[in-house]
């Protein structure tokens, strides 16, 4: 499905699902059919989540092999990407602690149906929590995949990627093979995402008896919080970093990178914007071609500030709407898993849904909760993709500044 028809299709599916459930609530066959469609759609999401995250993160980390020959460039780039992602998640969690207007509305359900919970954070002290986290991280990777232990899958992909990046010879064919496998997984994920309108129709129909006016108000309030936090990160935090680290004033920076930001906004794809980003970095930001060619593709794979911010707010919102308690331990889990999950999110429209599933599973929120966000996910996707691309371009500027003599 063409990206320009994606958002209208989702809106039409949501509207049709709502109309069918309100106009024909007594049609048992329609309710049964939509239940099958919903369960099939959610099963397809579960099917792709583990291989998608594993191979995306592994392939992205493996690109750091270039840092062996580029010296400080790899370290500076990775440090910048980790820092900005941590700042984005921190902003989201701080904002949501003080600004959560949706709590004025009633939750959807009082008895959540939890899929899988990563660790038990209830009644756990700091030492116990750290022990539980470490125990979930360092497990047999095949066991982690089979049991949907997301933190274990992420840890295995990260460590395996780092080990490969440091040990493989320059002429190794393994990175190319992994890139091809990742491309196959992306294609499969694209097929699943093409069924979003069908899944949204079914989920909306199934949720309609709980989608009251207050729920729609809560969704609008959630969107407002995400939008405000994303704008703050994109218009204040990232330009300020560029000014402090590289001496480029915010107005000059935003003017120089306006074209790739607009392209990212329209396409909702970091990958589709990459050619224009490379051109902008070289011609308007003065970044050397070799450095831009390393920093920007890596950023399109693992640097997702806007995505990380969205997922952090979304999981707190959905936890309230589905009556899943979130304590201090769960906040730590959200921070860690979002950091890694956002790095593995594919740079395609609605690719953040894959990472969001990871965080939902990690804290025990039912996967059907993602259907609620599908009603407004696409409009928000445009803004966060633009912020993702902005972070990549500033990353190329930072890498140029701190590796000038390399």
N, C-alpha and C positions, 0 to 999 in steps of 0.2 A: 504494500500500500504506500502510495506517495506520501511524503511527510506533510504536504500541504493539506491533505484530506484527513490526516490522522486525528487532529483535534476535533473537527466537525463530526467525524464518525463516532468518537468517544462521547461527545455531547448528545448526539442523536440516540446512541445506544442507552445512555443514562435516562434520557427523557422517555424513550420507548419502554424501558424497564419499569419506570415509575408509572407511566400511563397504564401499562398492561396489568400492573398489580393493583392499581386503584380502580380501574374500570371493570376488570374481570377478576375480582378477588376469589370468586367461588369456582373458578375453572381449575379443578384439581390436576388435570392433565398438564396444564401450562406450568403449574407450580412444580410438578414432578419433572418436567422437561428442563426447566431452568435449574432445578437442584442438580440434575445430572451434568448440565453444562457448567455450572459453578464448580462442582467437585472435579470435573475433568480439567478445567482451566487451572485451578489451584494445584492439581496433581502435576500438570505440565510445568508450572512454575517451580514446584519442588524438584522435579526431574532435572531441570537445568541448573539449579542454583549452585550445587556443589562443584560440578565440573567448570561452570562459568567462572566462579570466584577463584578456584584453584589455578586454572590455566591462565586467566587474565593476570593474576598477581604474579605467578611464576614467570610468565613472558615479560611482564613489565620490569620486574627486578632483574631479569637476565640482561636487559638492555644496559645495565650498569657495567657490563663487561668492558664497555668503551672507556670507563673511568680508569682502567688499568693503564691505558696509554695516554689518557688526557690528564693524568695527575689530579690536581686540585679541583678540576671542573666537576667531576662526579660527586665529590664530597660536598662542594658548595651547593650544587643543584639539589642533592638529596636533603641536605640540612634545611635549605629554603622551603622545599615542598613539605617536609615534615612539620616545620614551624608554622607555616601558614595554615595547614590543615588543622593543627592543634589549636591555633588561634580561632579558626572558624567554629570548631566544635565547642571551644570554651565560650565564645560569644553566644552560641545557640543555647547552651545549658544555663548560662547566667541569665540570659534574657527570659528563658522559659520559667525560671524560678521566680521571677518578679512579675512577668507579664503572661498570664494564662487566663484570658477572659472567658474561654470556653467552659471553665469550671462553674460558671453561672447557669449552664444548661445541664439537664440530666444526662447521665451516661446512657449508652445504648442497651447495656445489659448488666445485670448484677452478678451473673455466674459465668465467668469466661470459660471457654473450652480451649485449654492450652494445648498447643501442639507439642513442642519440645522445649524444655528449659535448660539453658546451658549449665548453670550452677544454682544451688540453693543459697540465696543471700540472706534468708531470714535467720535472725538470732545468731548471726555470725560476727565475730570480732574481726579486727583488722588483720591479725595474723591468720585466722582461719580463712578469711576471704582471699588473701594472697595465696595461701596454700591451695584453695579450691581452684583459683584461676590458673596457677601453674600446673595443677593436675589436669585441668582441661586442655591446656595448651600443648603439653609434651606427652602426646599419646601416639600410638601406632597410626600413621596417616590413613591406612585403609580402614581401620576401625573407626576413626573419626569421620570418614566419608560415609560409611555404612550407617553410623548412628547419628548423622547430621550434627556432629560436634563442630560447629562453625569455627570456634576459636582454635580448635585443633587443626582444622583444614587450613585456616589462614596461617597459622604458625608453621605448618609443614611446608606450605608453598613459599613462604618468606625465607625460611632457612635453606630449603633446597635451591631456591633461586640465587641466594647469596653464595652458597657453596659452589654452584655451577659458574657464577660470574667470576669467582676468584680462581677457579681451577681449570676451566676448559681452555684448550689451546685456541689461538686466534682463528685457525682454519676449521674449527669444529662445525659439524653440520647439525648438531643438536639444537642450537638456537633457531635455525631456519625451520627445522622440523616442528619445534614447539610453536613457532609463529603460525605455521600451517594448521596445526591442531587447534590453536586458539581461534584462527579464522573460521574453522569448521564449527566450533562451539558458538561463535558469534552469529554465524548463519542460522544455526538451530535456534538460538535465542531470538533472532529476528523473526523467525517463523512463529514462535510462541507470542512475541509481542504483536504480531499482525492480528492475532486473535483477541487482542484486548477489547475491541468493541463488543464481541460476542460475550466474552467473560464479564464485561461491565454490565451488559444487558441482564445477564443471569444473576449476577451478584446484587444489582440494584433491585431486581424483582424480588429476590429473596430477603433483602433488607428493608423493603418498603414499609412493612408494618412497624419498623423501628425508626424509619427516617421521618421524624416529625419536623415541624418548623424549627424547633430548638436545635435539632441536629444540624440543619442547614445553616443556621446562624453560627453554630460552633465551627463549622467548616469555613465559613467566611472569616471568622475571627482568627482561626488557625492560619489561613492564607495571608491575612494582614500581618500577623506576627512574623511569618517566614519572609514575606516581602520586605518588611521593615528591617529585619536583621540582615537579609541579603544585601539590601541597598547600603546599609551601614558598613558591611564588610567590603563591598565593591567600590563605594565612593569615598570612604574615609580610611579604613584600615590599610587596604592594599596600596592606594596612592600615597599614603603617609609613609609606608615602608619604602616605596620607590624614592620618595623625596629624601628620607633620612639616610638610606643606604647608597643611593646613586646620584642624589642631587638634582633629580628631575622634578620640577613642580607639578602638582596634580593636574592643573589645567592643560599644561603642555603634554603630559602623558596621555590623558584621556582624548585629546585631540588627535594625537599620533596613532592611537590604537582604535579609533572609532569604527573603522571599516570592518576589521575582524570581529569586534564586539557586536556590530549590527548583524553580521553574517551568522555568528553563533546564536544570536537571539532568534533569527528567522528559522535556521535549520535545526536548532536544539541539538547540535552535534559538534563536539570538540574535534572529532576526526575529520568531519567535512570541512571545518574551518582551518585545518592545519596548513594547507598550501598558502592561504592568504596570511596566516600568522607568520609563516617563515619569511614571506616577502616583506611584511611589515617590520619584523624584527631587524632584518638586514638593512632596509632602505630608510626607515623612519626612526628606528631606535639606535642604529649604528652598531648592531651586534654582528660580530664576525660570523660568516656563513657556517663555518664548521661548528662553532659553539651553538648557534641557533638550531642546527640540524641534529644536535644531540639533546639539547634541553627541551625543545618544544615537543617532539614526538614522545619523549619520556613523560612530559607533563600531561599530554593528551591521554596517557595511559594510567598514570598513578596520582596525578595532582587534581583533586576534585573538591576544591574548597566549598563551592556552592552546594554540591551534592552532600558533603559531610554536614554542612549546616542544616540543610533541609531534613536529612535523616535524623539528626539529633532532636530537632523540634518535633518531627513527626512521631517518633517513638514515644515521647512524653504525652503528646496529644492522644494517640491511640491507646496508650495505657489507661488514661482517664476514661476515654469513651467505652472501653471494654472492661473496665473495673479491674485492671491488673495493677497491684500495688508496686510502686517504685520507691525503693529505699536507697540509702547511700551506697550500698554494695552494687545495686543495679546501675547507679549512675556511673560507677567506675567501669562496669562492664560495657555500658553504652559508649563511653569515651574510647576505650580500647578497641572494641569491635568496629565502631564507626570509622576510626582511623584506618584500619586495615581494609574494611569492606569498601569504603569509598575509593581506595587505591585500586581495587579490583573491578570497579564498575566500568562497563564498556562505554566508549564515547559515542553512543548512538542515542536517538530519541527515546526517552523513558528508560534509559539504561540504568538509572539510579534505582529502579524498582528491584533489581537484583540485589544491590547492597542493602536496601531497606528490608528485604526478606531476611537477610542475615541477622540484622539487629533485632527484628521482631522475634525470630526464633531464639536468639540468645537470651532475651529477657522474659520469654514465655508468653508473648502476646499472640493470640490466635491469628493464623495466616489470613483468614478471611477478612481481617481488619484492613488489609491493603486495599480491598475493594472500595472502602469508604474514601480513600485518598484518590482513587482513580477519577472521581468526579471533578477534581480540581488540579490533578497532578500535571497535566500538560501545560496549562498556562504558567505555572510556577517553574516548569522545566526550562522555559525560554530564558528566564532571568538568571537561574543558577548556572546554566551553560555559559552565558556571557561572562559571569564571574569566574567560572573555571578557566575560560580562555584568557581573561585578564590576568589571572594569577600566573598562567604559563608565560605570558609575554613579559610580565614583570620579572619572572624567574630568569628569563634569558638576559634581561638587563642587569640583574644582580650577578649572574654568572660572569657576564662580560666585565663588570666592575671589579670583581674579586679575583679574576684570573687574567687580568690585563697583560701581565708579563709572562704568562705561560706560553 
